[in-house]
Amino acid sequence: MNDIFTDSRFEEVQQLTNLVFLVKSNQKYGVYRTDILSLIIPCEYDSIKYEGYDFVLLEKSGRWGAKSILSSNDTEYQERKVNIATIYMDIKVLEASNLSFSVKVDPKFISPYFQDKTKGYTIIGKDGEVIYEFDRLLWSNFKSEYVDSHSKFYSLSLIKTSFRGKFGFISLSGYVSVPFKYDEIEDRLDGDFNVRIGNSWGVLDRDGREYVAIKYNFKIPKLINNAIVEDSISHKRGMLSSSGVEIAPTIYDWLFPLGDFYFFGFGGEVIDHICEDYNFLGEKISGGIWGCMDKTGKIIIDAKYPSYQVINNYILAESSNCGYPKYDLYSSKGELIMGGFSLFEKIENGFLFFFGRPYDESIGRYKSDKNKYLEKYGRWLCLDENLISIDGFLHQFKKGFIGDVKREVKDGKAKDTYNMPLELLKKEKPKVYKNYLIYKDGKKEWATNIVSRESSWVYDEIKFIDDELMLVREGDKFDLTRFTSIAIDPAYSLITLPVDGKYFAVQTIEDRNCRVELVDVDDKEKSPQIAISCCLYEDLLQYVKKGKLLIVKKQDENDNNIIRTVPDLSIFDNSFVKNLHLEIDNQSYLRKEIVYWFSKDIENYVNRDSSFQYNPSEDYDYEKDTWDAMTGGMYGDYPGGDIDYEFLGE
């Protein structure tokens, strides 16, 4: 291009195709072809638009036309030659393949003969003549030469345009394919059309069928299936199916999706100010009565509750709010499972229900937190998903059971009466770990498997490490055990996170001395291996802080045999290193989170998890981080060296 136009007479050159260029000379534009080295459109136009076709749109003195950019030597030249004079107020490509154009006509500009004609739009062909079928259609249907707006092409039988303010569709074959009765037609992403008549919207498909009735207050959403709509006259809400028919009639004041459900309501009002009575749904609605339907529009819960929640595909309905909450639990099909409870939690394979007595306003210290009041004056019921009790004797609750707590006063003494077996109710909420519940009765805890109903031995405290392994505490001592193992007598003051069932455990010998053992949780009857026969607690803390007291199993270089590695061999007894064939490998621990459990022998907190990041850098401040990890801020910021660790353990 540079060679062709070097030192040319053109002020500006812009490439349109491989052979065709837009050029500018004396502030006017034309089109140049390099294969014939000449202008095919002279530089006499104010602007030229190229839209990727084999013709361009031309503008001169505010009037538009179009011309081909094909060479006269091209085999398609005669068939696709476009020559439309610049006499139109506007021009748009209607359909490039058949060379049709939508143009805005000013009859007075075309000929003095048309002085009494008004401006309008029509469709012309490549030679500038009005397409005969379109002209005939206008005269036979509207007694007019023009329509009101540019036409838009969708197919040969579906061309959108408007006449006297109404939109419809015509065919280039010369007939009206969709009546001109719509006040607005706009494209939808699914290929159909949103249409409006007056204040009502509906949907028109490509065949001209109104498959969503024109009766709704707003445009129909992109996804029609389960679309929530509002009647333009009654302003009531309903829901559509994928075929556009109402599966929920427009009779509801409110209708909102929540999870897999749709909640409908009657009454209530939208409020802008802050209010405790907000409903659970998308708008700030106060009051009203609500029901629930599924995705098919089937009502599964009648309108009788003030509010709902959806928890793990269960429906929690608030049945009362007279100073304290009461709830009913429904399945996804609308079956009442259990009712009358005040707190609820869905757990793996089961439920936790809390039944509390009515809130007493006279107990002022609970006014700011009614849940604390409820948990103090009520009890927990733990059931599996078949409504069978988990701990204690087996009891089957009937589906739809409504629990109740009554306060009775007799001879001056108050008593809470439950309409269910008291032996199944727990004063304290059990802790939950996956498929286990950890119950507490006074100062003792035990764990129960929700599915098998097996229970562990009783300890002062239990914490699950994984699906089977428990950290247990008796007094100030810890140990690890399997859920199904027999009772053990914890004897350790420090335990490391187990690796393949093996862990380091620290046992006090006397005074400030301790012993480190390698214990196998699956072989408690076997004597543990002595890893460090004796060391001071102060030295032990340094080992812990520097990430030296742990062991890792990994494959060897050939991915065959398992080898055990530690970050420092020097802290362990020689016999221990030889028996286990230990190797040193710092790289195994650089990014590993190391977890320890301490007793009061080592820090002030019982069963406190302390996580340390092993960092082998020389400038790492082990002393400061040891202080932070052990004190948890109880004694303020790190005071500097010479910390009395023995004092901290007292």
C-alpha positions in Angstrom: 0.0 0.0 0.0 2.8 2.4 0.8 4.4 1.8 -2.6 1.1 2.5 -4.4 0.1 5.6 -2.5 3.6 7.2 -2.0 3.5 10.9 -2.9 -0.1 10.4 -4.1 -2.6 13.1 -4.4 -4.7 11.7 -1.5 -4.7 13.3 1.9 -5.8 10.1 3.7 -5.9 6.4 2.8 -7.8 3.7 4.7 -7.8 0.0 3.6 -11.3 -1.6 3.3 -10.3 -4.9 1.6 -7.2 -6.3 0.0 -7.8 -4.3 -3.2 -10.2 -1.5 -2.1 -9.2 1.7 -0.2 -11.1 4.6 1.2 -9.3 7.8 0.1 -9.7 11.5 0.8 -8.9 14.4 -1.5 -9.9 18.1 -1.0 -11.8 17.1 2.1 -14.0 14.7 0.1 -14.1 10.9 0.1 -14.0 8.3 -2.6 -13.1 4.7 -3.2 -9.9 3.5 -5.0 -9.1 0.0 -6.4 -5.5 -1.0 -6.6 -6.0 -3.7 -9.2 -7.2 -1.2 -11.8 -5.2 1.7 -10.3 -8.2 4.1 -10.4 -11.1 5.6 -8.5 -14.3 3.6 -8.8 -16.2 6.1 -6.7 -15.0 9.7 -7.2 -13.9 11.9 -4.3 -17.1 13.9 -4.0 -18.8 12.6 -0.8 -18.8 14.0 2.7 -18.7 10.5 4.3 -18.6 6.9 3.3 -19.6 3.9 5.5 -18.2 0.4 4.9 -20.0 -2.4 6.8 -18.2 -5.4 5.3 -20.2 -5.9 2.2 -19.4 -5.5 -1.5 -20.9 -2.0 -1.5 -20.6 1.2 0.6 -23.1 3.7 1.9 -22.5 7.3 0.7 -23.5 10.7 2.1 -23.4 14.0 0.3 -24.9 17.2 1.7 -26.9 15.2 4.3 -28.4 12.8 1.7 -27.6 9.1 1.5 -27.2 6.5 -1.2 -25.1 3.4 -2.0 -22.7 2.1 -4.6 -20.8 -1.1 -5.4 -17.1 -1.4 -4.8 -16.8 -4.4 -7.2 -14.7 -4.1 -10.3 -16.6 -4.1 -13.6 -14.5 -7.1 -14.5 -15.9 -9.1 -11.6 -18.1 -12.0 -12.7 -20.8 -11.0 -10.2 -20.7 -7.3 -11.1 -23.8 -7.1 -13.1 -25.8 -9.3 -10.7 -24.7 -7.4 -7.6 -24.2 -3.9 -8.9 -25.6 -1.4 -6.5 -26.4 2.1 -7.7 -28.6 4.2 -5.4 -28.6 7.9 -5.8 -27.8 10.1 -2.7 -31.4 11.4 -2.3 -32.5 9.7 0.9 -32.6 11.2 4.4 -31.2 8.0 5.8 -30.3 4.5 4.6 -29.7 1.2 6.4 -28.9 -2.3 5.0 -32.0 -4.4 5.3 -30.6 -7.7 3.9 -27.2 -7.7 2.2 -27.7 -11.1 0.4 -30.7 -9.8 -1.6 -29.4 -6.2 -1.8 -32.4 -4.6 -0.1 -32.3 -1.3 1.9 -34.5 0.5 4.3 -34.5 4.2 3.5 -36.1 7.4 4.8 -37.8 9.4 2.1 -38.4 13.1 1.7 -40.7 13.3 -1.2 -40.3 17.0 -1.6 -36.5 16.5 -2.2 -37.1 13.8 -4.8 -39.5 15.7 -7.0 -41.6 18.9 -6.9 -44.5 16.6 -7.9 -44.6 15.2 -4.4 -44.9 18.6 -2.5 -48.0 17.4 -0.6 -46.4 14.1 0.4 -45.2 13.5 4.0 -41.8 12.0 4.9 -41.7 8.2 5.6 -39.7 5.0 5.2 -39.8 2.4 2.5 -37.7 -0.5 1.1 -35.8 -0.3 -2.1 -33.6 -2.6 -4.2 -30.1 -2.3 -5.5 -31.1 0.1 -8.3 -33.0 2.5 -5.9 -36.5 1.4 -7.0 -39.1 0.6 -4.4 -39.6 -3.1 -4.1 -42.8 -3.9 -5.9 -44.2 -6.4 -3.4 -43.6 -4.0 -0.5 -45.2 -1.1 -2.4 -48.2 -3.2 -3.2 -48.5 -4.3 0.4 -48.5 -0.7 1.6 -51.2 0.3 -0.8 -53.4 -2.7 -0.3 -53.2 -2.7 3.6 -52.6 0.9 4.6 -53.4 3.0 1.5 -49.9 4.6 1.9 -46.5 4.7 0.3 -44.5 4.7 3.5 -44.2 3.2 7.0 -43.2 5.1 10.1 -39.7 3.6 10.9 -36.8 1.7 9.5 -37.5 -1.9 8.8 -35.4 -4.7 10.5 -34.9 -8.0 8.7 -35.2 -11.3 10.5 -36.2 -13.5 7.6 -37.9 -13.1 4.3 -41.3 -13.4 6.0 -40.4 -11.6 9.1 -39.4 -7.9 8.7 -40.3 -5.6 11.6 -41.6 -2.1 10.9 -44.3 0.3 12.1 -47.2 2.2 10.7 -49.1 5.0 12.5 -47.4 4.2 15.8 -48.1 0.4 15.8 -45.5 -2.3 15.1 -45.8 -5.5 13.2 -44.1 -7.7 10.7 -44.3 -7.9 6.9 -43.0 -10.3 4.3 -41.0 -9.3 1.2 -43.4 -11.5 -0.7 -46.1 -8.9 -0.1 -48.2 -9.8 3.0 -48.5 -8.8 6.6 -47.1 -11.7 8.6 -47.8 -10.3 12.1 -50.6 -7.6 12.6 -49.6 -4.0 13.3 -51.1 -3.8 16.8 -48.1 -3.6 19.1 -46.9 -0.4 20.8 -43.4 -1.9 21.2 -41.5 -4.9 19.9 -38.0 -5.7 21.1 -35.6 -8.6 20.6 -35.1 -11.2 23.3 -31.9 -13.2 23.8 -33.8 -16.5 23.1 -34.6 -15.2 19.5 -38.3 -14.3 20.2 -39.7 -10.9 21.0 -41.0 -9.0 24.0 -44.2 -7.2 22.8 -46.2 -4.5 24.5 -49.8 -3.3 24.0 -50.6 -0.3 26.3 -49.1 -1.2 29.7 -49.1 -4.9 29.2 -46.2 -7.1 28.1 -46.0 -10.6 26.6 -43.9 -12.7 24.3 -44.2 -13.3 20.6 -42.4 -16.2 18.9 -40.9 -16.2 15.3 -44.1 -17.8 14.0 -46.2 -14.8 15.2 -47.7 -16.8 18.1 -48.2 -14.9 21.4 -47.1 -17.8 23.6 -46.9 -15.6 26.7 -50.2 -13.7 27.0 -49.9 -9.9 26.8 -51.2 -9.1 30.3 -48.2 -8.5 32.5 -46.8 -5.3 34.1 -43.2 -5.8 33.1 -41.1 -7.4 30.4 -40.9 -11.2 30.7 -37.5 -12.3 32.1 -34.9 -14.0 29.9 -35.7 -17.4 31.4 -39.4 -18.0 31.1 -39.6 -21.2 33.1 -40.6 -20.3 36.7 -40.5 -16.6 35.8 -42.5 -14.5 38.3 -44.9 -12.2 36.6 -47.3 -9.4 37.7 -50.7 -8.8 36.2 -50.9 -5.2 34.7 -54.4 -4.7 35.9 -54.7 -6.4 39.3 -51.0 -6.1 40.1 -51.1 -9.6 41.6 -48.3 -12.0 41.0 -48.0 -15.5 39.5 -45.5 -17.8 37.8 -45.0 -19.1 34.3 -44.0 -22.5 32.9 -41.4 -23.0 30.2 -44.3 -23.0 27.6 -45.4 -19.5 28.8 -48.6 -20.5 30.6 -49.4 -19.7 34.2 -48.6 -22.6 36.5 -49.4 -20.3 39.5 -52.2 -17.9 38.7 -51.7 -14.2 39.2 -53.7 -14.0 42.5 -50.9 -13.4 45.1 -49.8 -10.1 46.6 -46.2 -11.4 46.9 -44.3 -14.2 45.3 -40.5 -14.8 45.7 -38.1 -17.7 45.1 -36.0 -19.1 47.9 -33.8 -22.1 47.3 -35.9 -24.6 45.3 -39.1 -23.2 46.5 -41.5 -20.3 45.8 -43.1 -18.4 48.7 -46.4 -16.6 48.2 -48.0 -14.1 50.5 -51.1 -12.1 51.2 -51.2 -8.8 53.0 -48.2 -7.0 54.5 -46.6 -3.9 53.1 -43.2 -2.7 51.8 -41.4 -0.4 54.3 -38.3 1.7 53.9 -37.3 2.3 57.5 -35.5 -0.2 59.7 -37.9 -2.6 61.3 -37.5 -5.9 63.3 -40.6 -7.2 61.5 -38.9 -7.5 58.0 -39.9 -10.7 56.3 -37.3 -13.3 55.2 -37.6 -12.5 51.5 -36.1 -10.2 48.9 -38.1 -7.0 49.7 -38.5 -5.2 53.0 -42.0 -6.5 53.7 -43.7 -6.2 57.1 -46.6 -8.4 58.1 -48.6 -10.7 55.8 -49.3 -14.4 55.8 -47.2 -16.8 53.7 -47.4 -20.2 52.0 -45.0 -22.2 49.9 -45.2 -23.8 46.4 -42.8 -26.0 44.5 -41.3 -25.3 41.0 -44.4 -26.8 39.3 -46.7 -24.3 41.0 -48.2 -26.9 43.4 -48.9 -25.5 46.8 -47.2 -27.6 49.4 -47.8 -25.4 52.5 -50.9 -23.3 52.8 -50.6 -19.6 53.6 -50.6 -19.7 57.4 -47.1 -18.6 58.6 -45.6 -15.2 59.0 -42.1 -16.2 57.9 -39.9 -19.0 56.5 -36.3 -20.1 56.2 -34.8 -22.8 53.9 -32.1 -25.0 55.5 -30.5 -27.9 53.6 -33.7 -28.2 51.4 -35.9 -28.3 54.5 -38.5 -25.6 55.1 -38.5 -24.0 58.5 -41.8 -22.2 59.1 -42.2 -19.7 62.0 -45.4 -20.5 63.7 -45.4 -18.0 66.5 -43.6 -14.8 67.4 -45.3 -13.8 70.7 -42.1 -12.8 72.5 -40.3 -16.0 71.5 -40.0 -18.0 68.3 -41.6 -21.3 67.6 -41.1 -23.2 64.4 -42.4 -26.1 62.3 -40.2 -28.2 60.1 -41.4 -29.4 56.7 -39.8 -31.7 54.1 -39.2 -30.5 50.5 -42.6 -32.1 49.6 -44.4 -30.1 52.2 -44.8 -32.9 54.8 -44.7 -31.7 58.4 -41.8 -33.4 60.2 -41.7 -31.8 63.6 -43.2 -28.7 65.2 -43.3 -26.6 68.3 -39.5 -26.1 68.7 -37.7 -22.9 69.3 -34.2 -23.5 67.8 -33.1 -25.9 65.1 -30.0 -27.2 63.4 -29.7 -29.7 60.5 -26.8 -32.0 61.1 -25.4 -34.9 59.1 -28.0 -37.7 59.1 -30.1 -36.0 61.7 -31.7 -33.0 63.4 -31.2 -31.0 66.6 -34.4 -29.5 68.0 -34.6 -27.2 71.0 -37.8 -27.0 73.0 -38.0 -24.0 75.3 -40.7 -22.5 77.5 -42.3 -19.1 76.8 -40.1 -16.1 77.2 -40.5 -14.4 80.6 -40.2 -10.6 80.2 -39.6 -10.3 84.0 -36.1 -11.9 83.6 -34.5 -8.7 82.5 -31.0 -10.0 82.0 -32.1 -12.0 79.0 -33.9 -9.1 77.2 -30.9 -8.5 74.8 -30.5 -12.1 73.9 -33.6 -14.3 73.9 -31.6 -17.3 72.5 -29.6 -17.4 75.8 -32.9 -17.4 77.7 -34.2 -20.2 75.5 -31.1 -22.4 76.0 -31.2 -21.9 79.7 -34.9 -22.7 80.0 -35.3 -25.6 77.7 -33.8 -28.8 76.4 -32.4 -30.4 73.2 -33.8 -33.3 71.4 -31.5 -35.2 69.0 -33.1 -37.3 66.3 -31.9 -39.1 63.1 -33.7 -38.4 59.8 -36.2 -41.1 60.6 -37.1 -39.2 63.8 -35.6 -41.9 66.0 -33.7 -40.8 69.1 -29.9 -41.0 68.9 -28.8 -41.3 72.5 -30.5 -43.2 75.3 -33.4 -45.7 74.6 -34.7 -45.8 71.1 -37.9 -43.9 70.6 -39.7 -43.3 67.3 -41.5 -40.0 67.0 -44.4 -39.8 64.6 -44.1 -37.6 61.6 -45.9 -34.3 62.3 -45.3 -34.5 66.1 -45.8 -31.1 67.8 -43.6 -30.6 70.9 -44.9 -28.5 73.7 -43.5 -27.1 77.0 -45.8 -25.9 79.7 -44.9 -24.0 82.8 -46.9 -25.3 85.8 -46.9 -23.8 89.3 -48.0 -26.0 92.2 -47.7 -25.2 95.9 -45.5 -22.2 95.0 -43.1 -24.3 93.0 -42.7 -23.9 89.2 -42.1 -26.9 86.9 -41.6 -27.3 83.2 -43.6 -30.2 81.7 -42.7 -31.7 78.3 -45.0 -33.8 76.1 -42.1 -36.1 75.2 -39.8 -38.5 77.2 -37.6 -36.4 79.5 -34.9 -39.1 79.3 -34.3 -38.2 75.6 -33.8 -34.4 76.3 -30.4 -32.9 77.0 -29.8 -29.7 79.0 -26.7 -28.8 77.0 -26.5 -28.7 73.2 -24.3 -31.5 71.9 -21.2 -30.6 69.9 -21.4 -31.9 66.3 -18.6 -33.4 64.3 -19.7 -34.9 61.0 -21.6 -38.1 61.9 -21.0 -37.8 65.6 -22.6 -36.0 68.5 -20.6 -35.2 71.6 -22.8 -35.0 74.7 -22.0 -33.4 78.0 -23.5 -34.3 81.3 -22.1 -32.2 84.1 -18.3 -32.4 83.7 -18.2 -35.6 81.5 -18.5 -36.1 77.8 -19.1 -39.0 75.5 -19.5 -39.3 71.7 -22.3 -41.2 69.8 -22.3 -42.2 66.2 -25.6 -40.9 64.7 -26.0 -43.9 62.3 -24.8 -46.9 64.3 -25.8 -45.5 67.8 -22.4 -46.7 69.2 -21.0 -44.6 72.0 -17.5 -43.9 73.2 -16.2 -44.1 76.7 -16.7 -41.2 79.0 -14.0 -38.6 79.4 -13.6 -35.1 80.8 -13.3 -33.7 77.2 -13.5 -35.1 73.7 -12.4 -33.6 70.4 -12.4 -35.4 67.0 -9.2 -35.1 65.0 -10.7 -37.0 62.0 -13.6 -39.4 61.3 -12.4 -42.0 63.8 -9.6 -40.4 65.9 -10.4 -38.6 69.1 -8.3 -36.4 71.4 -9.4 -37.1 74.9 -8.6 -35.4 78.2 -8.8 -36.6 81.8 -7.8 -33.8 84.2 -4.7 -32.2 82.9 -3.6 -35.1 80.7 -4.3 -36.0 77.1 -4.1 -38.9 74.7 -5.4 -40.0 71.3 -7.8 -43.0 70.8 -10.0 -44.5 68.2 -13.8 -44.0 68.7 -14.3 -47.7 68.9 -11.3 -48.4 71.2 -11.6 -49.4 74.9 -11.2 -46.8 77.6 -7.7 -45.4 78.2 -6.1 -43.4 81.0 -4.6 -40.3 79.4 -1.1 -39.7 80.7 0.5 -37.0 78.4 1.0 -33.3 78.7 1.8 -32.7 75.0 0.7 -34.5 71.9 1.7 -33.8 68.2 -0.7 -34.2 65.3 -0.7 -37.9 64.4 0.8 -39.1 61.1 -0.5 -42.5 59.9 -1.7 -43.2 63.5 1.6 -42.4 65.1 2.4 -39.3 67.2 4.9 -37.9 69.7 3.6 -37.7 73.2 5.4 -36.0 76.2 5.1 -37.5 79.7 6.3 -35.7 82.8 9.0 -37.7 84.7 9.7 -35.3 87.6 10.0 -31.6 88.3 11.0 -30.0 85.0 12.1 -33.2 83.2 10.0 -35.0 80.7 10.2 -38.0 78.3 9.1 -38.1 74.6 7.5 -41.3 73.3 6.4 -42.4 69.9 2.9 -43.8 70.4 0.9 -46.0 68.0 -2.8 -45.2 68.4 -3.8 -48.6 67.1 -1.5 -50.6 69.4 -1.9 -49.2 72.8 -1.1 -52.5 74.5 2.4 -52.4 73.1 4.9 -50.2 75.0 5.6 -47.0 73.1 9.1 -46.4 71.7 11.2 -43.9 73.7 12.2 -41.1 71.3 13.9 -38.8 73.9 14.5 -40.5 77.2 14.9 -37.3 79.2 15.0 -33.6 78.6 14.1 -30.3 80.3 10.7 -28.8 79.5 12.6 -25.6 78.5 14.5 -27.6 75.8 11.3 -29.3 74.8 9.7 -26.0 74.1 12.5 -25.0 71.8 12.2 -28.3 69.9 8.5 -27.6 69.5 8.9 -24.0 68.5 11.6 -24.8 65.9 9.5 -27.6 64.4 11.9 -30.3 65.4 9.4 -32.5 67.3 7.5 -34.2 64.5 7.9 -37.1 62.1 6.8 -37.5 58.5 6.4 -40.6 56.3 7.1 -40.3 52.6 8.0 -42.4 49.6 11.7 -42.9 48.7 13.1 -41.6 45.4 11.8 -44.6 43.5 8.3 -44.3 45.0 8.7 -47.8 46.5 9.6 -48.0 50.2 8.3 -45.7 52.9 11.0 -43.8 54.8 10.6 -41.7 57.9 12.1 -38.3 58.1 12.6 -35.6 60.7 14.0 -32.1 60.5 16.8 -32.8 63.1 18.2 -36.2 64.2 20.3 -34.7 67.0 17.4 -34.3 69.5 16.5 -38.0 69.5 18.1 -41.0 71.2 20.4 -42.9 69.0 18.6 -46.2 69.5 15.3 -44.6 68.4 16.9 -43.2 65.2 18.4 -46.6 64.4 15.3 -48.6 65.1 13.1 -46.5 62.9 15.8 -45.9 60.2 15.2 -42.2 60.4 16.6 -39.8 57.9 16.9 -36.0 58.0 14.9 -33.9 55.5 14.3 -30.2 56.2 12.3 -29.7 53.0 9.4 -31.9 54.2 8.5 -29.3 56.8 8.9 -25.9 55.2 5.2 -25.3 54.6 3.6 -27.8 56.9 1.3 -26.5 59.6 2.4 -28.2 62.9 -0.3 -28.7 65.5 0.3 -29.4 69.2 -2.0 -29.9 72.1 -0.7 -28.7 75.5 -1.8 -29.4 79.1 -1.4 -27.1 82.1 2.0 -28.6 82.6 3.1 -26.5 79.6 0.6 -23.6 79.2 -2.2 -22.0 81.0 -5.0 -23.3 78.8 -6.5 -26.7 78.8 -7.0 -28.3 75.4 -5.8 -25.2 73.5 -4.8 -25.8 69.8 -1.5 -24.0 69.1 -0.4 -23.9 65.4 3.2 -23.0 64.5 4.8 -22.4 61.2 8.2 -24.0 61.0 10.8 -21.4 59.7 14.4 -22.5 59.5 15.8 -19.0 58.8 18.5 -17.9 61.2 17.0 -14.5 62.1 13.6 -16.0 63.1 12.6 -14.9 66.6 11.7 -18.2 68.2 11.6 -16.7 71.7 9.0 -14.1 70.8 6.7 -16.5 68.9 6.9 -19.0 71.8 5.7 -16.3 74.2 2.9 -15.4 71.9 1.8 -19.0 71.3 1.9 -20.0 75.0 0.3 -16.9 76.6 -2.3 -16.0 74.0 -2.0 -12.4 75.1 -2.8 -13.1 78.7 0.4 -11.6 79.9 0.6 -8.8 77.4 3.3 -8.2 74.7 6.6 -10.1 74.6 8.8 -8.5 77.3 12.2 -9.5 76.0 14.5 -12.4 77.0 14.8 -14.6 80.1 11.2 -15.8 80.2 10.3 -17.9 83.2 8.5 -20.8 81.4 8.2 -22.7 84.7 6.0 -19.9 86.0 3.8 -20.0 83.0 3.1 -23.6 83.5 2.0 -23.2 87.1 
